[in-house]
């Protein structure tokens, strides 16, 4: 029986091949062309849609879709850098990977069903208008951060979502980006495009696959376990950072008002998963959390 085709997390199949030698220069590829392209891209909003179990059992938070200006940026990158490899499927549906199964662990069908129900329950606040379903003029309200409805506080002036005003060019030493050789910040343009056009076609298709009878076949596939993400592997990628440093929340690790709500929402999700499946998941460090815009090499 053919397995599902869409819900692949970034990073490939997790085989045991030897990694390539590390790049010679810690600075990686020349960032100036990328910086120019980034400055020409308007800031955008990532609106959370659903917690989701991707292939290999990787737990993700999926966003609505690809903003139009991000699609334009990808096309401009491919024109400016014609030697780029083909885009991986994992970056065609915007999401942040939160954690992966530990080595040797596979979800049973019953466990996947229970995990999917939990993801559905904890995603109830993700409405068509963003996190809260409230209109854009709704002010930020932090009064709910101590309640189970933590995601209701993931708001910004545009009505619910994460404002992205910069990208990062990361030369990484492992696929989770928890080990980095060099990070270059690329500021986006000064304007925010709102309302923004969203291409949700790939996200729609991926999230719909969870309902297929054979979806467990993809979730049970080998690979994409802890070693795959944390073993030595080198490459370069362009990402939107959405993480924070636990030691500096409220300062440089938490640059926007709604990031504390994201922090609490992710903590609550991880706690619920650990209660449901004790010891099954390895969680990525919060300061490494990101949405991949485009892999460059590796």
Beta strands, then each sheet from edge to edge (+ up, - down):
strand 1: 44-46
strand 2: 48-53
strand 3: 59-63
strand 4: 66-67
strand 5: 95-101
strand 6: 162-164
strand 7: 166-172
strand 8: 180-187
strand 9: 198-199
strand 10: 235-241
strand 11: 281-283
strand 12: 290-297
sheet 1: 1+ 6-
sheet 2: 2+ 3- 5+ 11-
sheet 3: 4+ 9-
sheet 4: 8+ 7- 10+ 12-
end
